Amino acid sequence: MAASITTRLSDIEEQIDGAAEQLESDPAISPALKAVFDELHRKTREARDSLKGADEDKIREHVIEVEQAADSAKCAAEADQKISSATRDAVIEIHDALCELKSELGD
């Protein structure tokens, strides 16, 4: 289980890397969105790195924490009316991917 979750988180982190470039090139991005997005990036990397040898409960805990960071990023992107639709869409796609991963783990 950990191996497939690690792979999925790595894929999502690649999405985040691409979105980070999008955010950097968007002159209208607010400091709040930048901060929560950076936190999402950090938490995703930490979760991916800590899954090796983790039990199912710990894996679920890490994914939930990352998904909560994605919730914050999505809210910030939706509230930031000046950003481009490409920036907003990139953040929402990451959020949706993490929600899907969390739902696959169950409650």
N, C-alpha and C positions, 0 to 999 in steps of 0.2 A: 504493500500500500504506500509506504513512504517513498519508494522510488517513483511511482507514477505521480504522486502529489508533487514531489520535487521537480519532476519534468514539467508538469503543468505550471508550477510557480515560475520555473525558468522561462517558459514560453510567455507567461504574463509579464515577467520582468523585461523581456525583450519588447513587449508592447509598451511598457512603461518607459523604456529607454527612447523609443520612437516618439512617444507622447511628450517626453521631456524636451526633445528637440523642437517639437511643435510649440510647446509653451515658451521656450526660450526665444523663438522667432516671433511670437505674438506680442507686439508692443503694448497691447491693452491689458495684459494679465495683471491682476491685482496681487499685492504682496500676500494677502490671505490665501488665495488660491495657490500661489507658488509654495507657501509654507506647508499647507496640507498635502500638496502633491509630493513635495520632497519627503514628508513624513511617510506617505504611502510607499514611496520608492524604498526608503530605508527599512521599513517594516517588512516589505516583501523580500528584500535581500536577506534580512535577519531570519525570517521564517524559513526560507529555502535552505539557508546554511545550517539551521538547527534541527532539521527533520531527520538527518541521518541517525539511526538508532532510536528514534523517538517512538513511544507507544502510540496507539490509536487516539487516546484521549489528548495527549500532548499535541499531536498533529492537528486534531480538530481545534484545539485551543489557539494554535498559531494561525490557522486559516481564518478563524473567527476574528482574531485581532486584525489581520490584514484586511478582511472584508469590511470591518468597521472603519478602518482608515480610508478605504475606498468610498464608503458612504459619505464621509466628511469631504473628500475630494469632489464627489459628485454634487453635493449640496453647494460647495463653493463655486464650482463651475456653472451650475444653474443660476446662482445668485449674481455672478459676474456678467452683467449684460453687455459689457464692452468687448469681451473676447470674441474671437472668430468662431464660427460654427464648427470649423475643423478642430479647433482646440477643445471645444465643449464635447464634440462627438468622440474625440480620442479618450477623454476622461471617462465618459459614460460607457464606452466599450470596455474599458478596463474594469470598471465597476461591475458591469454585467458579467464579465468573465469570472470575476472573483465570487460573485453571488452564485453563479452556476456551480463553481467548484465547491463552495460551502454547502449547497443543497445536495450535492452528490455524496457528501460525507454524512448526511443525516443529522438529526438532532442529538 
